Amino acid sequence: MNETTEKTNLSRAAFLVQQKSLPDLVGDLRKAQAWLLIAAIAAFLASSFFVVKYFAGGEMTPETWTSEQWLNAF
């Protein structure tokens, strides 16, 4: 076996080309891109929540933050 055979599965691509039309393939790609965007936004929000909590000193009550904690959060 060579490296190309191990890393790619061309039979799956050939199967999709035979079974689906171009608009169907493009539609599937757009759906996958939308889900990827949703996952990226969720990951960004989760990590930013962690970063704000870390820089704010572990307290997530903005009413008690000092000006330095507000600057760190921004």
Biopython code that builds the backbone (N, CA, C, O; Angstrom):
import numpy as np
from Bio.PDB.StructureBuilder import StructureBuilder

atoms = [
    (1, "MET", "N", (0.829, -1.185, 0.000)),
    (1, "MET", "CA", (0.000, 0.000, 0.000)),
    (1, "MET", "C", (0.869, 1.242, 0.000)),
    (1, "MET", "O", (1.879, 1.308, 0.700)),
    (2, "ASN", "N", (0.475, 2.205, -0.776)),
    (2, "ASN", "CA", (1.234, 3.445, -0.767)),
    (2, "ASN", "C", (0.527, 4.491, 0.098)),
    (2, "ASN", "O", (-0.573, 4.258, 0.597)),
    (3, "GLU", "N", (1.172, 5.639, 0.266)),
    (3, "GLU", "CA", (0.637, 6.663, 1.160)),
    (3, "GLU", "C", (-0.680, 7.239, 0.670)),
    (3, "GLU", "O", (-1.558, 7.534, 1.481)),
    (4, "THR", "N", (-0.839, 7.405, -0.628)),
    (4, "THR", "CA", (-2.049, 8.002, -1.175)),
    (4, "THR", "C", (-3.265, 7.138, -0.889)),
    (4, "THR", "O", (-4.328, 7.660, -0.553)),
    (5, "THR", "N", (-3.127, 5.852, -1.016)),
    (5, "THR", "CA", (-4.240, 4.939, -0.772)),
    (5, "THR", "C", (-4.650, 4.970, 0.697)),
    (5, "THR", "O", (-5.837, 4.881, 1.010)),
    (6, "GLU", "N", (-3.698, 5.092, 1.580)),
    (6, "GLU", "CA", (-3.997, 5.090, 3.005)),
    (6, "GLU", "C", (-4.702, 6.369, 3.446)),
    (6, "GLU", "O", (-5.546, 6.324, 4.341)),
    (7, "LYS", "N", (-4.373, 7.512, 2.834)),
    (7, "LYS", "CA", (-4.881, 8.792, 3.303)),
    (7, "LYS", "C", (-6.193, 9.210, 2.638)),
    (7, "LYS", "O", (-6.911, 10.046, 3.186)),
    (8, "THR", "N", (-6.519, 8.661, 1.491)),
    (8, "THR", "CA", (-7.739, 9.080, 0.802)),
    (8, "THR", "C", (-8.641, 7.891, 0.552)),
    (8, "THR", "O", (-8.197, 6.747, 0.465)),
    (9, "ASN", "N", (-9.916, 8.196, 0.441)),
    (9, "ASN", "CA", (-10.902, 7.175, 0.119)),
    (9, "ASN", "C", (-11.643, 7.661, -1.116)),
    (9, "ASN", "O", (-12.722, 8.244, -1.007)),
    (10, "LEU", "N", (-11.069, 7.425, -2.286)),
    (10, "LEU", "CA", (-11.637, 7.943, -3.518)),
    (10, "LEU", "C", (-12.933, 7.238, -3.895)),
    (10, "LEU", "O", (-13.733, 7.793, -4.650)),
    (11, "SER", "N", (-13.155, 6.049, -3.396)),
    (11, "SER", "CA", (-14.394, 5.361, -3.729)),
    (11, "SER", "C", (-15.599, 6.101, -3.151)),
    (11, "SER", "O", (-16.668, 6.086, -3.762)),
    (12, "ARG", "N", (-15.462, 6.736, -2.011)),
    (12, "ARG", "CA", (-16.548, 7.514, -1.415)),
    (12, "ARG", "C", (-16.876, 8.726, -2.287)),
    (12, "ARG", "O", (-18.046, 9.031, -2.517)),
    (13, "ALA", "N", (-15.842, 9.413, -2.769)),
    (13, "ALA", "CA", (-16.058, 10.569, -3.638)),
    (13, "ALA", "C", (-16.710, 10.146, -4.949)),
    (13, "ALA", "O", (-17.632, 10.809, -5.424)),
    (14, "ALA", "N", (-16.242, 9.057, -5.532)),
    (14, "ALA", "CA", (-16.825, 8.564, -6.775)),
    (14, "ALA", "C", (-18.286, 8.169, -6.556)),
    (14, "ALA", "O", (-19.128, 8.409, -7.422)),
    (15, "PHE", "N", (-18.587, 7.577, -5.425)),
    (15, "PHE", "CA", (-19.968, 7.197, -5.108)),
    (15, "PHE", "C", (-20.860, 8.432, -5.028)),
    (15, "PHE", "O", (-21.967, 8.434, -5.567)),
    (16, "LEU", "N", (-20.385, 9.483, -4.356)),
    (16, "LEU", "CA", (-21.178, 10.699, -4.230)),
    (16, "LEU", "C", (-21.414, 11.361, -5.577)),
    (16, "LEU", "O", (-22.504, 11.870, -5.837)),
    (17, "VAL", "N", (-20.400, 11.359, -6.435)),
    (17, "VAL", "CA", (-20.544, 11.963, -7.758)),
    (17, "VAL", "C", (-21.577, 11.206, -8.580)),
    (17, "VAL", "O", (-22.340, 11.812, -9.332)),
    (18, "GLN", "N", (-21.604, 9.912, -8.444)),
    (18, "GLN", "CA", (-22.563, 9.110, -9.209)),
    (18, "GLN", "C", (-23.978, 9.237, -8.654)),
    (18, "GLN", "O", (-24.934, 9.170, -9.427)),
    (19, "GLN", "N", (-24.145, 9.413, -7.371)),
    (19, "GLN", "CA", (-25.456, 9.386, -6.747)),
    (19, "GLN", "C", (-26.123, 10.750, -6.592)),
    (19, "GLN", "O", (-27.347, 10.829, -6.487)),
    (20, "LYS", "N", (-25.336, 11.824, -6.575)),
    (20, "LYS", "CA", (-25.903, 13.143, -6.313)),
    (20, "LYS", "C", (-25.577, 14.100, -7.460)),
    (20, "LYS", "O", (-24.562, 13.968, -8.144)),
    (21, "SER", "N", (-26.466, 15.055, -7.638)),
    (21, "SER", "CA", (-26.213, 16.076, -8.651)),
    (21, "SER", "C", (-25.349, 17.186, -8.043)),
    (21, "SER", "O", (-25.139, 17.240, -6.831)),
    (22, "LEU", "N", (-24.864, 18.051, -8.901)),
    (22, "LEU", "CA", (-24.025, 19.146, -8.431)),
    (22, "LEU", "C", (-24.770, 20.070, -7.461)),
    (22, "LEU", "O", (-24.198, 20.446, -6.438)),
    (23, "PRO", "N", (-26.016, 20.448, -7.740)),
    (23, "PRO", "CA", (-26.725, 21.282, -6.753)),
    (23, "PRO", "C", (-26.909, 20.582, -5.398)),
    (23, "PRO", "O", (-26.877, 21.233, -4.354)),
    (24, "ASP", "N", (-27.100, 19.261, -5.419)),
    (24, "ASP", "CA", (-27.216, 18.531, -4.153)),
    (24, "ASP", "C", (-25.899, 18.555, -3.382)),
    (24, "ASP", "O", (-25.891, 18.734, -2.164)),
    (25, "LEU", "N", (-24.799, 18.377, -4.084)),
    (25, "LEU", "CA", (-23.480, 18.405, -3.435)),
    (25, "LEU", "C", (-23.186, 19.791, -2.873)),
    (25, "LEU", "O", (-22.666, 19.915, -1.764)),
    (26, "VAL", "N", (-23.519, 20.837, -3.636)),
    (26, "VAL", "CA", (-23.292, 22.205, -3.163)),
    (26, "VAL", "C", (-24.179, 22.490, -1.953)),
    (26, "VAL", "O", (-23.741, 23.143, -1.006)),
    (27, "GLY", "N", (-25.421, 22.005, -1.978)),
    (27, "GLY", "CA", (-26.311, 22.188, -0.833)),
    (27, "GLY", "C", (-25.777, 21.504, 0.410)),
    (27, "GLY", "O", (-25.832, 22.065, 1.505)),
    (28, "ASP", "N", (-25.258, 20.293, 0.246)),
    (28, "ASP", "CA", (-24.658, 19.582, 1.386)),
    (28, "ASP", "C", (-23.454, 20.338, 1.929)),
    (28, "ASP", "O", (-23.247, 20.410, 3.140)),
    (29, "LEU", "N", (-22.660, 20.902, 1.016)),
    (29, "LEU", "CA", (-21.488, 21.668, 1.437)),
    (29, "LEU", "C", (-21.907, 22.905, 2.219)),
    (29, "LEU", "O", (-21.293, 23.232, 3.235)),
    (30, "ARG", "N", (-22.939, 23.592, 1.762)),
    (30, "ARG", "CA", (-23.407, 24.792, 2.463)),
    (30, "ARG", "C", (-23.965, 24.450, 3.848)),
    (30, "ARG", "O", (-23.772, 25.207, 4.799)),
    (31, "LYS", "N", (-24.652, 23.319, 3.961)),
    (31, "LYS", "CA", (-25.154, 22.892, 5.272)),
    (31, "LYS", "C", (-23.998, 22.602, 6.221)),
    (31, "LYS", "O", (-24.029, 22.984, 7.391)),
    (32, "ALA", "N", (-22.983, 21.924, 5.703)),
    (32, "ALA", "CA", (-21.815, 21.615, 6.535)),
    (32, "ALA", "C", (-21.099, 22.893, 6.950)),
    (32, "ALA", "O", (-20.628, 23.001, 8.083)),
    (33, "GLN", "N", (-21.012, 23.866, 6.037)),
    (33, "GLN", "CA", (-20.373, 25.137, 6.374)),
    (33, "GLN", "C", (-21.171, 25.877, 7.448)),
    (33, "GLN", "O", (-20.587, 26.499, 8.334)),
    (34, "ALA", "N", (-22.486, 25.813, 7.375)),
    (34, "ALA", "CA", (-23.313, 26.481, 8.385)),
    (34, "ALA", "C", (-23.098, 25.855, 9.755)),
    (34, "ALA", "O", (-22.958, 26.571, 10.746)),
    (35, "TRP", "N", (-23.070, 24.530, 9.822)),
    (35, "TRP", "CA", (-22.841, 23.860, 11.109)),
    (35, "TRP", "C", (-21.439, 24.150, 11.635)),
    (35, "TRP", "O", (-21.240, 24.287, 12.842)),
    (36, "LEU", "N", (-20.475, 24.243, 10.732)),
    (36, "LEU", "CA", (-19.113, 24.568, 11.153)),
    (36, "LEU", "C", (-19.058, 25.986, 11.722)),
    (36, "LEU", "O", (-18.370, 26.229, 12.714)),
    (37, "LEU", "N", (-19.774, 26.915, 11.102)),
    (37, "LEU", "CA", (-19.821, 28.285, 11.602)),
    (37, "LEU", "C", (-20.476, 28.337, 12.980)),
    (37, "LEU", "O", (-19.997, 29.043, 13.867)),
    (38, "ILE", "N", (-21.551, 27.605, 13.161)),
    (38, "ILE", "CA", (-22.227, 27.555, 14.469)),
    (38, "ILE", "C", (-21.284, 26.990, 15.530)),
    (38, "ILE", "O", (-21.213, 27.513, 16.642)),
    (39, "ALA", "N", (-20.566, 25.934, 15.191)),
    (39, "ALA", "CA", (-19.617, 25.347, 16.138)),
    (39, "ALA", "C", (-18.483, 26.314, 16.458)),
    (39, "ALA", "O", (-18.041, 26.391, 17.604)),
    (40, "ALA", "N", (-18.008, 27.053, 15.455)),
    (40, "ALA", "CA", (-16.932, 28.017, 15.684)),
    (40, "ALA", "C", (-17.396, 29.151, 16.594)),
    (40, "ALA", "O", (-16.654, 29.582, 17.476)),
    (41, "ILE", "N", (-18.614, 29.632, 16.384)),
    (41, "ILE", "CA", (-19.141, 30.701, 17.233)),
    (41, "ILE", "C", (-19.320, 30.200, 18.667)),
    (41, "ILE", "O", (-18.996, 30.913, 19.617)),
    (42, "ALA", "N", (-19.829, 28.992, 18.824)),
    (42, "ALA", "CA", (-20.000, 28.429, 20.167)),
    (42, "ALA", "C", (-18.650, 28.261, 20.870)),
    (42, "ALA", "O", (-18.526, 28.554, 22.059)),
    (43, "ALA", "N", (-17.656, 27.797, 20.141)),
    (43, "ALA", "CA", (-16.324, 27.640, 20.734)),
    (43, "ALA", "C", (-15.736, 28.995, 21.122)),
    (43, "ALA", "O", (-15.116, 29.130, 22.177)),
    (44, "PHE", "N", (-15.934, 29.994, 20.265)),
    (44, "PHE", "CA", (-15.437, 31.337, 20.579)),
    (44, "PHE", "C", (-16.111, 31.886, 21.838)),
    (44, "PHE", "O", (-15.440, 32.433, 22.713)),
    (45, "LEU", "N", (-17.419, 31.742, 21.929)),
    (45, "LEU", "CA", (-18.131, 32.253, 23.105)),
    (45, "LEU", "C", (-17.709, 31.531, 24.380)),
    (45, "LEU", "O", (-17.537, 32.159, 25.424)),
    (46, "ALA", "N", (-17.542, 30.220, 24.295)),
    (46, "ALA", "CA", (-17.124, 29.458, 25.473)),
    (46, "ALA", "C", (-15.725, 29.868, 25.922)),
    (46, "ALA", "O", (-15.482, 30.045, 27.116)),
    (47, "SER", "N", (-14.813, 30.018, 24.975)),
    (47, "SER", "CA", (-13.453, 30.399, 25.352)),
    (47, "SER", "C", (-13.397, 31.850, 25.827)),
    (47, "SER", "O", (-12.631, 32.163, 26.739)),
    (48, "SER", "N", (-14.187, 32.739, 25.232)),
    (48, "SER", "CA", (-14.176, 34.127, 25.692)),
    (48, "SER", "C", (-14.775, 34.248, 27.094)),
    (48, "SER", "O", (-14.331, 35.077, 27.889)),
    (49, "PHE", "N", (-15.783, 33.422, 27.400)),
    (49, "PHE", "CA", (-16.336, 33.418, 28.756)),
    (49, "PHE", "C", (-15.249, 33.019, 29.756)),
    (49, "PHE", "O", (-15.125, 33.621, 30.823)),
    (50, "PHE", "N", (-14.467, 32.004, 29.404)),
    (50, "PHE", "CA", (-13.381, 31.566, 30.281)),
    (50, "PHE", "C", (-12.351, 32.676, 30.452)),
    (50, "PHE", "O", (-11.897, 32.935, 31.567)),
    (51, "VAL", "N", (-11.979, 33.331, 29.360)),
    (51, "VAL", "CA", (-10.961, 34.382, 29.420)),
    (51, "VAL", "C", (-11.453, 35.553, 30.263)),
    (51, "VAL", "O", (-10.707, 36.073, 31.093)),
    (52, "VAL", "N", (-12.691, 35.969, 30.059)),
    (52, "VAL", "CA", (-13.231, 37.081, 30.858)),
    (52, "VAL", "C", (-13.266, 36.700, 32.326)),
    (52, "VAL", "O", (-12.914, 37.506, 33.187)),
    (53, "LYS", "N", (-13.685, 35.487, 32.617)),
    (53, "LYS", "CA", (-13.729, 35.051, 34.017)),
    (53, "LYS", "C", (-12.325, 35.045, 34.620)),
    (53, "LYS", "O", (-12.144, 35.442, 35.772)),
    (54, "TYR", "N", (-11.340, 34.602, 33.857)),
    (54, "TYR", "CA", (-9.959, 34.562, 34.351)),
    (54, "TYR", "C", (-9.439, 35.979, 34.611)),
    (54, "TYR", "O", (-8.873, 36.249, 35.670)),
    (55, "PHE", "N", (-9.632, 36.881, 33.647)),
    (55, "PHE", "CA", (-9.102, 38.230, 33.794)),
    (55, "PHE", "C", (-9.900, 39.072, 34.789)),
    (55, "PHE", "O", (-9.386, 40.049, 35.334)),
    (56, "ALA", "N", (-11.146, 38.694, 35.022)),
    (56, "ALA", "CA", (-11.942, 39.439, 35.990)),
    (56, "ALA", "C", (-11.696, 38.961, 37.420)),
    (56, "ALA", "O", (-12.325, 39.469, 38.349)),
    (57, "GLY", "N", (-10.825, 38.029, 37.611)),
    (57, "GLY", "CA", (-10.481, 37.575, 38.952)),
    (57, "GLY", "C", (-11.378, 36.476, 39.471)),
    (57, "GLY", "O", (-11.464, 36.272, 40.682)),
    (58, "GLY", "N", (-12.051, 35.760, 38.580)),
    (58, "GLY", "CA", (-12.862, 34.634, 38.992)),
    (58, "GLY", "C", (-14.277, 34.973, 39.397)),
    (58, "GLY", "O", (-15.055, 34.072, 39.711)),
    (59, "GLU", "N", (-14.632, 36.242, 39.400)),
    (59, "GLU", "CA", (-15.987, 36.633, 39.769)),
    (59, "GLU", "C", (-16.754, 37.032, 38.511)),
    (59, "GLU", "O", (-16.270, 37.832, 37.710)),
    (60, "MET", "N", (-17.924, 36.484, 38.344)),
    (60, "MET", "CA", (-18.737, 36.838, 37.184)),
    (60, "MET", "C", (-19.935, 37.690, 37.593)),
    (60, "MET", "O", (-21.025, 37.569, 37.035)),
    (61, "THR", "N", (-19.706, 38.545, 38.569)),
    (61, "THR", "CA", (-20.736, 39.507, 38.972)),
    (61, "THR", "C", (-20.215, 40.894, 38.610)),
    (61, "THR", "O", (-19.471, 41.495, 39.385)),
    (62, "PRO", "N", (-20.598, 41.408, 37.442)),
    (62, "PRO", "CA", (-20.055, 42.697, 36.979)),
    (62, "PRO", "C", (-20.340, 43.862, 37.915)),
    (62, "PRO", "O", (-19.645, 44.876, 37.863)),
    (63, "GLU", "N", (-21.349, 43.736, 38.769)),
    (63, "GLU", "CA", (-21.657, 44.835, 39.688)),
    (63, "GLU", "C", (-20.523, 45.090, 40.668)),
    (63, "GLU", "O", (-20.360, 46.214, 41.142)),
    (64, "THR", "N", (-19.733, 44.064, 40.983)),
    (64, "THR", "CA", (-18.668, 44.203, 41.974)),
    (64, "THR", "C", (-17.289, 44.392, 41.350)),
    (64, "THR", "O", (-16.290, 44.442, 42.068)),
    (65, "TRP", "N", (-17.220, 44.498, 40.028)),
    (65, "TRP", "CA", (-15.921, 44.625, 39.373)),
    (65, "TRP", "C", (-15.328, 46.011, 39.576)),
    (65, "TRP", "O", (-16.043, 47.011, 39.649)),
    (66, "THR", "N", (-14.011, 46.044, 39.665)),
    (66, "THR", "CA", (-13.285, 47.310, 39.710)),
    (66, "THR", "C", (-13.051, 47.776, 38.275)),
    (66, "THR", "O", (-13.338, 47.056, 37.319)),
    (67, "SER", "N", (-12.532, 48.975, 38.146)),
    (67, "SER", "CA", (-12.258, 49.486, 36.795)),
    (67, "SER", "C", (-11.193, 48.649, 36.095)),
    (67, "SER", "O", (-11.249, 48.466, 34.879)),
    (68, "GLU", "N", (-10.225, 48.139, 36.852)),
    (68, "GLU", "CA", (-9.195, 47.286, 36.269)),
    (68, "GLU", "C", (-9.811, 45.978, 35.729)),
    (68, "GLU", "O", (-9.429, 45.504, 34.659)),
    (69, "GLN", "N", (-10.744, 45.417, 36.462)),
    (69, "GLN", "CA", (-11.412, 44.191, 35.992)),
    (69, "GLN", "C", (-12.240, 44.465, 34.736)),
    (69, "GLN", "O", (-12.307, 43.619, 33.845)),
    (70, "TRP", "N", (-12.866, 45.629, 34.658)),
    (70, "TRP", "CA", (-13.618, 45.984, 33.445)),
    (70, "TRP", "C", (-12.675, 46.106, 32.263)),
    (70, "TRP", "O", (-12.979, 45.622, 31.173)),
    (71, "LEU", "N", (-11.532, 46.749, 32.467)),
    (71, "LEU", "CA", (-10.550, 46.878, 31.375)),
    (71, "LEU", "C", (-10.040, 45.509, 30.931)),
    (71, "LEU", "O", (-9.879, 45.261, 29.736)),
    (72, "ASN", "N", (-9.788, 44.630, 31.885)),
    (72, "ASN", "CA", (-9.331, 43.281, 31.531)),
    (72, "ASN", "C", (-10.417, 42.522, 30.776)),
    (72, "ASN", "O", (-10.110, 41.761, 29.859)),
    (73, "ALA", "N", (-11.651, 42.713, 31.138)),
    (73, "ALA", "CA", (-12.735, 42.023, 30.449)),
    (73, "ALA", "C", (-12.864, 42.503, 29.011)),
    (73, "ALA", "O", (-13.141, 41.712, 28.109)),
    (74, "PHE", "N", (-12.661, 43.809, 28.796)),
    (74, "PHE", "CA", (-12.726, 44.329, 27.424)),
    (74, "PHE", "C", (-11.503, 43.916, 26.657)),
    (74, "PHE", "O", (-11.368, 44.255, 25.481)),
]
sb = StructureBuilder()
sb.init_structure("model")
sb.init_model(0)
sb.init_chain("A")
sb.init_seg("    ")
for serial, (resi, resn, name, xyz) in enumerate(atoms, 1):
    if name == "N":
        sb.init_residue(resn, " ", resi, " ")
    sb.init_atom(name, np.array(xyz, "f"), 0.0, 1.0, " ", f" {name:<3s}", serial, name[0])
structure = sb.get_structure()
